[in-house]
Amino acid sequence: MHLYDKINHANAMANAIQRQDEFYTLQVDGTTKHIMLPSPQKCGTSVQQRTYAMGKAMDILEQNINKQ
């Protein structure tokens, strides 16, 4: 997966976390994974909430890419 793809997936996953979606579908190298997402941060500013969501998305993405 290229850096551009990681950034796009991280942004999409962070959006899903902030929307309170339960799952995110990740397709890597022909393999489809349904990843359970954490709850969004409820307190703090919108910047803090986005930073939390992006951090969680990057952590989840790294864990699932390294399993390949």
N, C-alpha and C positions, 0 to 999 in steps of 0.2 A: 504494500500500500504506500502510495506516495504521500508526501507532506500535505499537498493540496487536498487529497482525499481525507486525510486525518482531520484537517481543519474543518472541512465541510461536514464530516460526520460529527465532530465535537460540537459544532454550532447547532446542528439539527438535534443532537441528543440533549444539549443544554435547553433548547427550546421545548423539547418534550418534557424535560424535568420541570421546567417552570409552568408548563400547562397541566402538570400533575398527571401525565400519562403513566400508565403502569408498565408498559413495555416499549422497547425500541427494537426495530428489526435492522440487523446489520448483515450486509452481504459482502463477504470477503473471499476472493479467489473461488467463486462458485459455491461457497458454503453459506447458508443462511442461518443466522442465530437470532433468537428472540431473547433480548436481554431485559431483565427486570430492573426498573429504575428506582432510585431512592426518592423520598419525599423532598419537595422543594423547601428552601429556607423561608420561613414565614416572617421573621422579624428582620430589621435592618433596612438600609436604603435599597433602592432598586439596583444600584451598582454592586452592593454587597451580595444581594440575592443572585445577580447574574454571575459574579465572580465565583460564588459557591457552586452554581450549576455548571459553569465551565470547568471548574476544578474537578468536580465529580465525573463529568463527562470524559475528561481526559484520562482520569484514573481508570474508569471502566473500559474505555477504548484501548488503553495500553494493556490491561489485563487480558482482554479478549483477543487482541492481535498477537500477543506473545504466546498464547496457547496454541496457535497454528503450527 
